[in-house]
């Protein structure tokens, strides 16, 4: 039996995937002719932060149906640019290796399970920079993560092994 939270999560996820412009709780409520109120959506989103274990809970039944020994895990890092948002632990400056420069935004790692034509996200990690340090070159404060990307990468792989996902190889680009 699907819970109200799971139904809202499915609905909100579909809304994000299918939208071509800005997405808001008000926009989703209007799209649904107010059958789900803006306040319901906002309360749902504010309940608690979602994490990789929550993702695994949702995707696990699908993975179990499609997984095979020749599956692969694809690990990548991405930055969702947020140039106009105030800096905080989650939104901060990150080096983008594909653009060879610093970008302000949300840096995250994802593990995608691919088998045949099916690709499913099975783990993620949001890079938070909770420490403030003084940059030796500029003598100005900057944010720093307590974990390196490689440590986060290894923790995601460990979670995939712990979750007993069948895969033959791990693919990634160079950071």
Residue pairs with C-beta under 8 A, 6 or more apart in sequence:
2 10
5 44
5 47
6 58
8 36
8 40
8 41
8 44
9 44
9 58
11 28
11 32
11 36
12 28
12 41
12 44
12 45
15 23
15 27
15 28
15 31
16 23
19 27
25 38
25 41
25 42
25 45
26 38
28 36
28 41
29 36
29 37
29 38
29 40
29 41
52 123
52 124
52 125
52 156
52 159
55 121
55 122
55 123
55 124
56 122
56 123
56 159
56 163
59 120
59 121
59 122
60 163
62 120
63 113
63 120
63 122
63 165
66 115
66 116
66 118
66 120
67 113
67 115
67 165
67 166
68 115
68 116
68 166
69 166
69 167
69 168
70 115
70 168
71 113
71 114
71 115
71 165
71 166
71 167
71 168
72 113
72 114
72 115
72 167
72 168
72 169
72 170
72 171
73 111
73 112
73 113
73 114
73 122
73 157
73 160
73 165
73 167
73 169
73 170
73 171
74 111
74 112
74 113
74 114
74 119
74 170
74 171
74 172
75 109
75 110
75 111
75 112
75 153
75 156
75 157
75 170
75 171
75 172
76 109
76 110
76 112
76 172
76 173
77 107
77 108
77 109
77 110
77 127
77 149
77 175
78 107
78 108
78 110
79 94
79 96
79 103
79 105
79 106
79 107
79 108
80 105
80 106
80 108
81 103
81 104
81 105
82 91
82 104
82 105
82 106
83 103
83 104
83 105
85 91
85 104
87 93
87 104
87 143
89 128
89 129
89 130
89 143
90 106
90 126
90 128
91 104
91 105
91 106
92 104
92 107
92 129
92 143
93 102
93 103
93 104
93 142
93 143
94 102
94 103
94 104
94 105
94 107
94 127
95 101
95 102
95 103
96 102
96 103
97 173
97 174
97 175
106 126
106 127
107 126
107 127
108 124
108 125
108 126
108 127
109 124
109 125
109 127
109 149
109 152
109 153
109 156
110 121
110 123
110 124
111 121
111 122
111 123
111 124
111 156
111 157
111 160
112 119
112 120
112 121
112 122
113 119
113 120
113 121
113 122
113 160
113 165
113 167
114 120
122 160
122 163
122 165
123 156
123 159
123 160
124 156
125 152
125 155
125 156
127 145
127 149
127 152
128 145
129 143
129 144
129 145
130 143
130 145
130 146
131 143
131 144
131 145
131 146
132 141
132 142
132 143
132 144
133 141
133 142
133 143
133 144
134 140
134 141
134 142
135 141
135 142
147 155
149 175
153 172
157 170
160 167
